[in-house]
C-alpha cells in the first residue's frame, strides 16, 4: 500500500523535492472517491485530501480500510503539521520525514522494538505519535492510549469502548486521528469516548477509577498520584495472593460494558434499620467498585476462615441506613463477594479443605454517585492476606473528593 504523492505533486517547505512512491496519483481537486461515500471517515478524508497531506488512487478509490505503515503515518503527520524536512540523497523516501519526526520530538529511534519502519503501525504506536504531536510529555509506556483517549484523539472501535491498541491502523483511522491532533494543537477541546478512556486506563494501571468516578479519583489523576499495583501481590510459604484489577462500573448506565464483569452470584448487603439483606438488585445512583482477587494456596490441612488480600475503599463507613425510602443508595455498602457456584458474603474470608487451591473471585462495594459522602479524602487500601502470613494494611491509591462534581 502506498499513500504518498508522486515527486511532481509534493512541495516541501525547504524548496526541494524528495523521491516518493508513485502509485497514488489523484487530483486533489477531485475527491469523490467511490469507496468513501457514506463511510464514517468520509468528511475527514475529504478535508485531508484538500489539505494535501494524503491522496487517493488513480482508480478513484481511497482504500480507507487499507493498513498504514509506520513510515507512511509519520510522513502524513509531518506533512499535515508543515514541519521542516531536509534532503537525504541516496536514502529511502521516508528518511527526511523520520529525521524531522525525531528532531521535533514526536518519534524516537528506539520506539519500535519489533518489525521495522515499513511494518503496519498499531493504534498504540499511532497514539504515541499523536499525543507527542499535541505537546504531551510522557515516559510511561503503558499510558499512551489513556492520554490519547482522554484527550479525544482516539475513540473506541465500537460502543463497548474497545481500543484495539495492538491492531493495525487503517488509512481512515490515520486521517481521522491526524485531524483531531491538529484541532487539539489549535486549542480546540475535543469530546472523548468515556468507555474507550476507561479501557485505556485499565490498560495503563489496571483500574478505571479516575475515568468512571471522577468526583472521587479525578484529583488523583490530575496530580499524578500513582495507583501502586506493584504493592498488590504477596507471596508466602504456602502460596500467594494478589488483586489483578480494580474496576468501577456505573450502575446507572445499562450500556456500561463492564457490567458483564459482575458475577451472577454477586450479592450486595443492604442495611435498613437492624436488617441486612443480601440482594442482587443495585440502586441506579451507585458505582460498583470491584476488586478482582486471585490466590493460590497449598495446605495439608483444612483452612478455616482463610483470609486472602483484596482492595477496598476507606473513610467510607455506614453510619445508618444505606438505602433511603426512595430506594436510592445513601451510603457505602459493606463488601459483597462472589465465589464458586453460589454467593459467599464473608469480607475477604473463605474456608478451604486440605489440598491445592487456585481461586479467582470478585469482592466489591457500592458507593453513592455524586452525593452522600461527608469526608474530604479517601483511599484504596490493600487488605492483607493474613492466611498466608501477610501483616499490615496499606494505601495503594489516594485522592480527594471533587466537590465541584457533587461530592460532599
One Martini backbone bead per residue (centre of mass of N, CA, C, O) as a GRO file, in nm:
protein
  408
    1UNK     BB    1   0.095   0.036   0.023
    2UNK     BB    2   0.041   0.375  -0.121
    3UNK     BB    3   0.000   0.726   0.003
    4UNK     BB    4   0.198   0.885  -0.168
    5UNK     BB    5   0.311   1.123  -0.353
    6UNK     BB    6   0.450   1.241  -0.611
    7UNK     BB    7   0.709   1.434  -0.707
    8UNK     BB    8   0.517   1.649  -0.865
    9UNK     BB    9   0.310   1.691  -0.585
   10UNK     BB   10   0.556   1.784  -0.393
   11UNK     BB   11   0.599   2.045  -0.145
   12UNK     BB   12   0.852   2.183   0.039
   13UNK     BB   13   0.973   2.417   0.260
   14UNK     BB   14   1.283   2.380   0.139
   15UNK     BB   15   1.264   2.370  -0.187
   16UNK     BB   16   1.250   2.053  -0.217
   17UNK     BB   17   1.267   1.721  -0.333
   18UNK     BB   18   1.125   1.388  -0.290
   19UNK     BB   19   1.142   1.059  -0.345
   20UNK     BB   20   0.839   0.889  -0.417
   21UNK     BB   21   0.589   0.712  -0.437
   22UNK     BB   22   0.352   0.652  -0.744
   23UNK     BB   23   0.050   0.505  -0.686
   24UNK     BB   24  -0.125   0.791  -0.576
   25UNK     BB   25  -0.251   0.937  -0.812
   26UNK     BB   26  -0.456   1.237  -0.745
   27UNK     BB   27  -0.667   1.480  -0.772
   28UNK     BB   28  -0.744   1.713  -0.530
   29UNK     BB   29  -1.010   1.832  -0.668
   30UNK     BB   30  -1.087   1.518  -0.665
   31UNK     BB   31  -1.299   1.360  -0.390
   32UNK     BB   32  -1.494   1.121  -0.524
   33UNK     BB   33  -1.468   0.858  -0.378
   34UNK     BB   34  -1.627   0.549  -0.414
   35UNK     BB   35  -1.525   0.426  -0.108
   36UNK     BB   36  -1.653   0.685   0.093
   37UNK     BB   37  -1.947   0.666   0.064
   38UNK     BB   38  -2.072   0.669   0.389
   39UNK     BB   39  -1.832   0.688   0.548
   40UNK     BB   40  -1.720   0.772   0.861
   41UNK     BB   41  -1.450   0.932   0.712
   42UNK     BB   42  -1.529   1.121   0.476
   43UNK     BB   43  -1.474   1.412   0.577
   44UNK     BB   44  -1.174   1.375   0.658
   45UNK     BB   45  -1.074   1.293   0.381
   46UNK     BB   46  -1.149   1.551   0.232
   47UNK     BB   47  -0.979   1.739   0.406
   48UNK     BB   48  -0.700   1.604   0.368
   49UNK     BB   49  -0.686   1.633   0.058
   50UNK     BB   50  -0.708   1.942   0.052
   51UNK     BB   51  -0.440   1.979   0.223
   52UNK     BB   52  -0.219   1.749   0.098
   53UNK     BB   53  -0.128   1.476   0.291
   54UNK     BB   54  -0.320   1.314   0.095
   55UNK     BB   55  -0.430   1.046  -0.126
   56UNK     BB   56  -0.534   0.875  -0.392
   57UNK     BB   57  -0.635   0.677  -0.656
   58UNK     BB   58  -0.654   0.625  -1.002
   59UNK     BB   59  -0.941   0.455  -0.944
   60UNK     BB   60  -1.112   0.634  -0.740
   61UNK     BB   61  -0.974   0.559  -0.463
   62UNK     BB   62  -0.879   0.524  -0.103
   63UNK     BB   63  -0.869   0.287   0.094
   64UNK     BB   64  -0.966   0.306   0.416
   65UNK     BB   65  -0.890  -0.015   0.512
   66UNK     BB   66  -0.601   0.025   0.474
   67UNK     BB   67  -0.297  -0.005   0.574
   68UNK     BB   68  -0.045   0.158   0.778
   69UNK     BB   69   0.258   0.261   0.808
   70UNK     BB   70   0.492   0.409   0.988
   71UNK     BB   71   0.606   0.590   0.765
   72UNK     BB   72   0.334   0.699   0.655
   73UNK     BB   73   0.233   0.835   0.913
   74UNK     BB   74   0.468   1.025   0.954
   75UNK     BB   75   0.440   1.174   0.689
   76UNK     BB   76   0.156   1.286   0.739
   77UNK     BB   77   0.216   1.439   1.002
   78UNK     BB   78   0.441   1.625   0.898
   79UNK     BB   79   0.276   1.751   0.663
   80UNK     BB   80   0.029   1.855   0.829
   81UNK     BB   81   0.237   2.040   1.019
   82UNK     BB   82   0.466   2.172   0.849
   83UNK     BB   83   0.738   2.035   0.877
   84UNK     BB   84   1.063   2.027   0.851
   85UNK     BB   85   1.278   1.916   0.584
   86UNK     BB   86   1.554   1.712   0.473
   87UNK     BB   87   1.770   1.608   0.269
   88UNK     BB   88   1.830   1.244   0.148
   89UNK     BB   89   2.049   1.123  -0.030
   90UNK     BB   90   2.028   0.786  -0.107
   91UNK     BB   91   1.764   0.750   0.052
   92UNK     BB   92   1.490   0.677   0.168
   93UNK     BB   93   1.189   0.845   0.138
   94UNK     BB   94   1.142   0.859   0.467
   95UNK     BB   95   1.388   0.999   0.606
   96UNK     BB   96   1.300   1.303   0.635
   97UNK     BB   97   1.055   1.237   0.825
   98UNK     BB   98   1.202   1.094   1.052
   99UNK     BB   99   1.397   1.321   1.124
  100UNK     BB  100   1.176   1.528   1.189
  101UNK     BB  101   1.038   1.367   1.413
  102UNK     BB  102   1.284   1.360   1.598
  103UNK     BB  103   1.345   1.666   1.615
  104UNK     BB  104   1.027   1.716   1.720
  105UNK     BB  105   0.957   1.470   1.935
  106UNK     BB  106   0.750   1.231   1.793
  107UNK     BB  107   1.015   1.049   1.761
  108UNK     BB  108   1.194   0.745   1.836
  109UNK     BB  109   1.422   0.516   1.757
  110UNK     BB  110   1.327   0.316   2.014
  111UNK     BB  111   1.016   0.257   1.977
  112UNK     BB  112   1.084  -0.001   1.803
  113UNK     BB  113   1.107  -0.355   1.898
  114UNK     BB  114   0.968  -0.436   1.622
  115UNK     BB  115   1.038  -0.457   1.326
  116UNK     BB  116   0.975  -0.182   1.103
  117UNK     BB  117   0.900   0.107   0.925
  118UNK     BB  118   0.702  -0.092   0.730
  119UNK     BB  119   0.523  -0.156   0.947
  120UNK     BB  120   0.234  -0.169   1.071
  121UNK     BB  121   0.062   0.050   1.252
  122UNK     BB  122  -0.044   0.089   1.555
  123UNK     BB  123  -0.260   0.242   1.765
  124UNK     BB  124  -0.048   0.297   1.984
  125UNK     BB  125   0.169   0.424   1.800
  126UNK     BB  126  -0.014   0.649   1.702
  127UNK     BB  127  -0.074   0.773   1.979
  128UNK     BB  128   0.213   0.859   2.048
  129UNK     BB  129   0.248   1.064   1.817
  130UNK     BB  130  -0.006   1.238   1.870
  131UNK     BB  131   0.059   1.322   2.162
  132UNK     BB  132   0.329   1.457   2.103
  133UNK     BB  133   0.215   1.660   1.892
  134UNK     BB  134   0.030   1.793   2.134
  135UNK     BB  135   0.265   1.824   2.382
  136UNK     BB  136   0.302   1.561   2.536
  137UNK     BB  137   0.446   1.428   2.829
  138UNK     BB  138   0.598   1.091   2.836
  139UNK     BB  139   0.729   0.773   3.011
  140UNK     BB  140   0.478   0.582   2.998
  141UNK     BB  141   0.415   0.311   2.800
  142UNK     BB  142   0.098   0.260   2.910
  143UNK     BB  143  -0.031   0.573   2.859
  144UNK     BB  144  -0.101   0.653   2.563
  145UNK     BB  145  -0.403   0.568   2.535
  146UNK     BB  146  -0.507   0.746   2.760
  147UNK     BB  147  -0.423   1.019   2.645
  148UNK     BB  148  -0.573   0.991   2.372
  149UNK     BB  149  -0.865   0.943   2.485
  150UNK     BB  150  -0.891   1.181   2.695
  151UNK     BB  151  -0.835   1.397   2.445
  152UNK     BB  152  -0.989   1.276   2.172
  153UNK     BB  153  -0.807   1.128   1.951
  154UNK     BB  154  -0.927   0.850   2.055
  155UNK     BB  155  -1.156   0.600   1.988
  156UNK     BB  156  -1.360   0.360   1.975
  157UNK     BB  157  -1.455   0.074   1.777
  158UNK     BB  158  -1.704   0.079   1.976
  159UNK     BB  159  -1.966   0.076   2.223
  160UNK     BB  160  -1.738  -0.068   2.431
  161UNK     BB  161  -1.443   0.073   2.405
  162UNK     BB  162  -1.258  -0.046   2.201
  163UNK     BB  163  -0.903   0.007   2.130
  164UNK     BB  164  -0.696  -0.174   1.979
  165UNK     BB  165  -0.377  -0.135   2.036
  166UNK     BB  166  -0.265  -0.397   1.843
  167UNK     BB  167  -0.385  -0.284   1.595
  168UNK     BB  168  -0.405  -0.187   1.292
  169UNK     BB  169  -0.392   0.090   1.083
  170UNK     BB  170  -0.590   0.285   0.900
  171UNK     BB  171  -0.645   0.534   0.682
  172UNK     BB  172  -0.894   0.648   0.825
  173UNK     BB  173  -0.775   0.661   1.110
  174UNK     BB  174  -0.530   0.839   1.048
  175UNK     BB  175  -0.683   1.089   0.951
  176UNK     BB  176  -0.859   1.134   1.202
  177UNK     BB  177  -0.627   1.169   1.406
  178UNK     BB  178  -0.486   1.409   1.269
  179UNK     BB  179  -0.726   1.604   1.284
  180UNK     BB  180  -0.745   1.602   1.593
  181UNK     BB  181  -0.458   1.693   1.649
  182UNK     BB  182  -0.487   1.971   1.512
  183UNK     BB  183  -0.713   2.075   1.693
  184UNK     BB  184  -0.558   2.055   1.959
  185UNK     BB  185  -0.323   2.246   1.874
  186UNK     BB  186  -0.546   2.487   1.828
  187UNK     BB  187  -0.733   2.459   2.113
  188UNK     BB  188  -0.931   2.235   2.091
  189UNK     BB  189  -1.197   2.071   2.237
  190UNK     BB  190  -1.248   1.730   2.278
  191UNK     BB  191  -1.431   1.468   2.260
  192UNK     BB  192  -1.486   1.180   2.462
  193UNK     BB  193  -1.452   0.831   2.523
  194UNK     BB  194  -1.524   0.688   2.810
  195UNK     BB  195  -1.483   0.374   2.748
  196UNK     BB  196  -1.209   0.404   2.616
  197UNK     BB  197  -1.071   0.537   2.859
  198UNK     BB  198  -1.125   0.308   3.053
  199UNK     BB  199  -0.963   0.092   2.896
  200UNK     BB  200  -0.694   0.256   2.898
  201UNK     BB  201  -0.661   0.270   3.206
  202UNK     BB  202  -0.640  -0.033   3.249
  203UNK     BB  203  -0.391  -0.072   3.074
  204UNK     BB  204  -0.213   0.111   3.246
  205UNK     BB  205  -0.331   0.054   3.589
  206UNK     BB  206  -0.587  -0.158   3.643
  207UNK     BB  207  -0.780   0.101   3.630
  208UNK     BB  208  -1.101   0.323   3.614
  209UNK     BB  209  -1.156   0.537   3.843
  210UNK     BB  210  -1.116   0.826   3.713
  211UNK     BB  211  -1.322   0.794   3.479
  212UNK     BB  212  -1.586   0.681   3.645
  213UNK     BB  213  -1.494   0.852   3.934
  214UNK     BB  214  -1.414   1.176   3.944
  215UNK     BB  215  -1.511   1.271   4.236
  216UNK     BB  216  -1.278   1.074   4.360
  217UNK     BB  217  -1.019   1.042   4.118
  218UNK     BB  218  -0.943   1.305   3.964
  219UNK     BB  219  -0.721   1.424   4.147
  220UNK     BB  220  -0.514   1.198   4.116
  221UNK     BB  221  -0.467   1.226   3.807
  222UNK     BB  222  -0.394   1.536   3.805
  223UNK     BB  223  -0.150   1.464   4.037
  224UNK     BB  224   0.005   1.195   3.978
  225UNK     BB  225  -0.121   0.954   4.130
  226UNK     BB  226  -0.042   0.642   4.194
  227UNK     BB  227  -0.120   0.310   4.117
  228UNK     BB  228   0.011   0.053   4.334
  229UNK     BB  229   0.049  -0.254   4.192
  230UNK     BB  230   0.333  -0.341   4.312
  231UNK     BB  231   0.179  -0.403   4.610
  232UNK     BB  232  -0.031  -0.646   4.570
  233UNK     BB  233   0.162  -0.881   4.592
  234UNK     BB  234   0.175  -1.192   4.786
  235UNK     BB  235   0.434  -1.407   4.926
  236UNK     BB  236   0.434  -1.726   5.062
  237UNK     BB  237   0.489  -2.044   5.159
  238UNK     BB  238   0.183  -2.147   5.051
  239UNK     BB  239   0.168  -1.878   4.862
  240UNK     BB  240  -0.060  -1.645   4.696
  241UNK     BB  241  -0.169  -1.289   4.666
  242UNK     BB  242  -0.404  -1.093   4.457
  243UNK     BB  243  -0.476  -0.812   4.239
  244UNK     BB  244  -0.564  -0.766   3.899
  245UNK     BB  245  -0.816  -0.560   3.940
  246UNK     BB  246  -0.994  -0.224   3.941
  247UNK     BB  247  -1.345  -0.183   3.896
  248UNK     BB  248  -1.572   0.054   3.759
  249UNK     BB  249  -1.933   0.072   3.777
  250UNK     BB  250  -2.216   0.207   3.618
  251UNK     BB  251  -2.541   0.146   3.743
  252UNK     BB  252  -2.690   0.380   3.557
  253UNK     BB  253  -2.559   0.220   3.302
  254UNK     BB  254  -2.660  -0.024   3.079
  255UNK     BB  255  -2.392   0.022   2.874
  256UNK     BB  256  -2.182  -0.075   3.051
  257UNK     BB  257  -1.933  -0.300   2.969
  258UNK     BB  258  -1.864  -0.394   3.284
  259UNK     BB  259  -2.120  -0.547   3.377
  260UNK     BB  260  -2.022  -0.838   3.283
  261UNK     BB  261  -1.820  -0.869   3.544
  262UNK     BB  262  -2.059  -0.934   3.714
  263UNK     BB  263  -2.149  -1.177   3.892
  264UNK     BB  264  -2.428  -1.373   3.938
  265UNK     BB  265  -2.340  -1.425   4.256
  266UNK     BB  266  -2.371  -1.145   4.334
  267UNK     BB  267  -2.405  -0.977   4.659
  268UNK     BB  268  -2.567  -0.718   4.833
  269UNK     BB  269  -2.556  -0.517   5.123
  270UNK     BB  270  -2.849  -0.420   5.289
  271UNK     BB  271  -2.925  -0.142   5.513
  272UNK     BB  272  -3.218  -0.151   5.737
  273UNK     BB  273  -3.170  -0.087   6.022
  274UNK     BB  274  -3.139  -0.419   6.154
  275UNK     BB  275  -3.122  -0.499   5.852
  276UNK     BB  276  -2.976  -0.751   5.636
  277UNK     BB  277  -2.949  -0.776   5.276
  278UNK     BB  278  -2.910  -1.007   5.019
  279UNK     BB  279  -2.863  -0.864   4.691
  280UNK     BB  280  -2.887  -0.800   4.335
  281UNK     BB  281  -2.985  -0.529   4.368
  282UNK     BB  282  -2.922  -0.195   4.221
  283UNK     BB  283  -2.881   0.115   4.246
  284UNK     BB  284  -2.844   0.377   4.012
  285UNK     BB  285  -2.670   0.567   4.231
  286UNK     BB  286  -2.412   0.370   4.151
  287UNK     BB  287  -2.104   0.233   4.231
  288UNK     BB  288  -1.896  -0.038   4.135
  289UNK     BB  289  -1.640  -0.172   4.331
  290UNK     BB  290  -1.397  -0.398   4.189
  291UNK     BB  291  -1.222  -0.687   4.316
  292UNK     BB  292  -0.981  -0.888   4.151
  293UNK     BB  293  -0.917  -1.193   4.290
  294UNK     BB  294  -0.610  -1.392   4.376
  295UNK     BB  295  -0.534  -1.734   4.481
  296UNK     BB  296  -0.264  -1.946   4.616
  297UNK     BB  297  -0.285  -2.272   4.786
  298UNK     BB  298  -0.113  -2.494   5.019
  299UNK     BB  299  -0.263  -2.775   5.214
  300UNK     BB  300  -0.287  -3.044   5.452
  301UNK     BB  301  -0.505  -2.864   5.579
  302UNK     BB  302  -0.760  -2.709   5.675
  303UNK     BB  303  -0.905  -2.371   5.602
  304UNK     BB  304  -1.029  -2.166   5.839
  305UNK     BB  305  -1.077  -1.854   5.756
  306UNK     BB  306  -0.941  -1.760   5.499
  307UNK     BB  307  -0.716  -1.489   5.426
  308UNK     BB  308  -0.723  -1.263   5.171
  309UNK     BB  309  -0.659  -1.032   4.934
  310UNK     BB  310  -0.793  -0.689   4.904
  311UNK     BB  311  -0.986  -0.422   4.789
  312UNK     BB  312  -1.065  -0.097   4.951
  313UNK     BB  313  -1.249   0.147   5.088
  314UNK     BB  314  -1.195   0.434   5.273
  315UNK     BB  315  -1.380   0.660   5.461
  316UNK     BB  316  -1.635   0.451   5.436
  317UNK     BB  317  -1.918   0.458   5.644
  318UNK     BB  318  -2.166   0.324   5.821
  319UNK     BB  319  -2.429   0.524   6.006
  320UNK     BB  320  -2.674   0.377   5.862
  321UNK     BB  321  -2.859   0.373   5.627
  322UNK     BB  322  -2.808   0.274   5.271
  323UNK     BB  323  -3.125   0.309   5.225
  324UNK     BB  324  -3.379   0.474   5.105
  325UNK     BB  325  -3.717   0.526   5.047
  326UNK     BB  326  -3.640   0.548   4.723
  327UNK     BB  327  -3.390   0.327   4.683
  328UNK     BB  328  -3.143   0.489   4.737
  329UNK     BB  329  -2.818   0.553   4.784
  330UNK     BB  330  -2.645   0.674   5.086
  331UNK     BB  331  -2.425   0.449   5.133
  332UNK     BB  332  -2.198   0.235   5.184
  333UNK     BB  333  -2.137  -0.085   5.139
  334UNK     BB  334  -2.066  -0.364   5.214
  335UNK     BB  335  -1.936  -0.637   5.124
  336UNK     BB  336  -1.908  -0.824   4.831
  337UNK     BB  337  -1.927  -1.175   4.718
  338UNK     BB  338  -1.773  -1.411   4.480
  339UNK     BB  339  -1.797  -1.779   4.465
  340UNK     BB  340  -1.836  -2.016   4.272
  341UNK     BB  341  -2.182  -2.123   4.276
  342UNK     BB  342  -2.214  -1.915   4.515
  343UNK     BB  343  -2.274  -1.699   4.754
  344UNK     BB  344  -2.026  -1.504   4.938
  345UNK     BB  345  -2.037  -1.334   5.270
  346UNK     BB  346  -1.695  -1.265   5.417
  347UNK     BB  347  -1.473  -1.049   5.399
  348UNK     BB  348  -1.213  -1.208   5.274
  349UNK     BB  349  -1.337  -1.500   5.354
  350UNK     BB  350  -1.251  -1.855   5.362
  351UNK     BB  351  -1.314  -2.206   5.321
  352UNK     BB  352  -1.072  -2.484   5.311
  353UNK     BB  353  -0.963  -2.759   5.207
  354UNK     BB  354  -0.749  -2.977   5.162
  355UNK     BB  355  -0.491  -2.860   4.940
  356UNK     BB  356  -0.521  -2.720   4.617
  357UNK     BB  357  -0.561  -2.360   4.540
  358UNK     BB  358  -0.714  -2.178   4.253
  359UNK     BB  359  -0.848  -1.853   4.301
  360UNK     BB  360  -1.129  -1.662   4.168
  361UNK     BB  361  -1.264  -1.341   4.267
  362UNK     BB  362  -1.524  -1.105   4.382
  363UNK     BB  363  -1.510  -0.791   4.523
  364UNK     BB  364  -1.726  -0.529   4.684
  365UNK     BB  365  -1.870  -0.192   4.637
  366UNK     BB  366  -2.106   0.050   4.710
  367UNK     BB  367  -2.131   0.387   4.570
  368UNK     BB  368  -2.221   0.694   4.567
  369UNK     BB  369  -2.332   0.928   4.343
  370UNK     BB  370  -2.237   1.265   4.416
  371UNK     BB  371  -2.319   1.154   4.713
  372UNK     BB  372  -2.300   1.092   5.078
  373UNK     BB  373  -2.012   1.223   5.134
  374UNK     BB  374  -1.822   1.367   5.428
  375UNK     BB  375  -1.543   1.340   5.307
  376UNK     BB  376  -1.233   1.472   5.170
  377UNK     BB  377  -1.094   1.184   5.191
  378UNK     BB  378  -0.946   0.892   5.023
  379UNK     BB  379  -0.890   0.529   4.986
  380UNK     BB  380  -0.703   0.254   4.871
  381UNK     BB  381  -0.690  -0.065   5.012
  382UNK     BB  382  -0.481  -0.325   5.130
  383UNK     BB  383  -0.570  -0.628   5.229
  384UNK     BB  384  -0.442  -0.881   5.396
  385UNK     BB  385  -0.291  -1.210   5.371
  386UNK     BB  386  -0.322  -1.379   5.653
  387UNK     BB  387  -0.320  -1.683   5.550
  388UNK     BB  388   0.004  -1.615   5.454
  389UNK     BB  389   0.129  -1.384   5.672
  390UNK     BB  390   0.024  -1.112   5.629
  391UNK     BB  391   0.091  -0.767   5.722
  392UNK     BB  392  -0.086  -0.508   5.691
  393UNK     BB  393  -0.219  -0.194   5.587
  394UNK     BB  394  -0.231  -0.026   5.262
  395UNK     BB  395  -0.184   0.217   5.032
  396UNK     BB  396  -0.257   0.250   4.661
  397UNK     BB  397  -0.479   0.493   4.673
  398UNK     BB  398  -0.528   0.854   4.651
  399UNK     BB  399  -0.772   1.118   4.736
  400UNK     BB  400  -1.007   1.384   4.643
  401UNK     BB  401  -1.295   1.527   4.665
  402UNK     BB  402  -1.502   1.666   4.411
  403UNK     BB  403  -1.731   1.916   4.472
  404UNK     BB  404  -1.795   2.015   4.175
  405UNK     BB  405  -1.929   1.709   4.120
  406UNK     BB  406  -2.098   1.659   4.419
  407UNK     BB  407  -1.931   1.611   4.644
  408UNK     BB  408  -1.942   1.596   5.030
   0.00000   0.00000   0.00000
